[in-house]
């Protein structure tokens, strides 16, 4: 009888062990199932592909626009550096005219007169060529100083002009289309010191009243 009891205990222990193994296997299977990503539905896959396609087309369109802008800039402003260097021709012509005009041995001579006339013709031809290529001079004299177009080289006392008015052009400036090729070098009007002090004093007196 004792033998039968032992066999029963062994069988129960074995059954319990098998149940524990089955339970553990079932738990692991459930975990594996939970780890596996759920497969997307056909509708979700289609939406995802449409989104990727839209992003690709948008990027292609942006690249096309950048390419068109770069091509346009290259066409319109490709000669920027060349045009800037070509302005030296005008500067040299102007310097040559000044030097010849100030030469005492040539003053009032027929040779000087004819030479200056030829210089003026060359200068007009150059300006015409520049103009045909959208290179135009910056207006300066008697204009209000504009830091986007002008570079002030000096201040000149002048009570007849409003302060900040350009009254001298040292070097002509130019633009190419809507871009500044080089600024005009100018002299700007300012009030005389005594008049400026007088205006300041009048202003103080007016404020104190």
KAGI-V763857 format. One record per backbone hydrogen bond with DSSP energy under -0.5 kcal/mol. NH is the residue of the N-H (numbers start at 1). CO is the residue of the C=O. If there is no record, write none. Layout:
# KAGI-V763857
NH/CO + NH/CO
This chain:
# KAGI-V763857
5/1 + 6/2 + 7/3 + 8/4 + 9/5 + 10/6 + 11/7 + 12/8 + 13/9 + 14/10 + 15/11 + 16/12 + 17/13 + 18/14 + 19/15 + 20/16 + 21/17 + 22/18 + 23/19 + 24/20 + 25/21 + 26/22 + 27/23 + 28/24 + 29/25 + 30/26 + 31/27 + 32/28 + 33/29 + 34/30 + 35/31 + 36/32 + 45/41 + 46/42 + 47/43 + 48/44 + 49/45 + 50/46 + 51/47 + 52/48 + 53/49 + 54/50 + 55/51 + 56/52 + 57/53 + 58/54 + 59/55 + 60/56 + 61/57 + 62/58 + 63/59 + 64/60 + 65/61 + 66/62 + 67/63 + 68/64 + 69/65 + 70/66 + 71/67 + 72/68 + 73/69 + 74/70 + 75/71 + 76/72 + 77/73 + 78/74 + 80/77 + 83/79 + 84/80 + 85/81 + 86/82 + 87/83 + 88/85 + 89/86 + 90/86 + 91/87 + 92/88 + 93/89 + 94/90 + 95/91 + 96/92 + 97/93 + 98/94 + 99/95 + 100/96 + 101/97 + 102/98 + 103/100 + 104/102 + 106/103 + 107/103 + 109/106 + 113/109 + 114/110 + 115/111 + 116/112 + 117/113 + 118/114 + 119/115 + 120/116 + 121/117 + 122/118 + 123/119 + 124/120 + 125/121 + 126/122 + 127/123 + 128/124 + 129/125 + 130/126 + 131/127 + 132/128 + 133/129 + 133/130 + 134/131 + 135/130 + 136/134 + 136/175 + 138/173 + 142/166 + 143/140 + 145/164 + 149/146 + 150/146 + 151/184 + 153/186 + 154/186 + 156/188 + 158/190 + 161/158 + 164/189 + 165/162 + 166/143 + 167/165 + 167/187 + 168/187 + 170/168 + 170/185 + 171/185 + 174/182 + 175/136 + 176/179 + 177/134 + 177/175 + 179/176 + 181/174 + 181/179 + 182/174 + 184/149 + 185/171 + 186/151 + 186/184 + 187/168 + 188/154 + 189/165 + 190/156 + 196/192 + 197/193 + 198/194 + 199/195 + 200/196 + 201/197 + 202/198 + 203/199 + 204/200 + 205/201 + 206/202 + 207/203 + 208/204 + 209/205
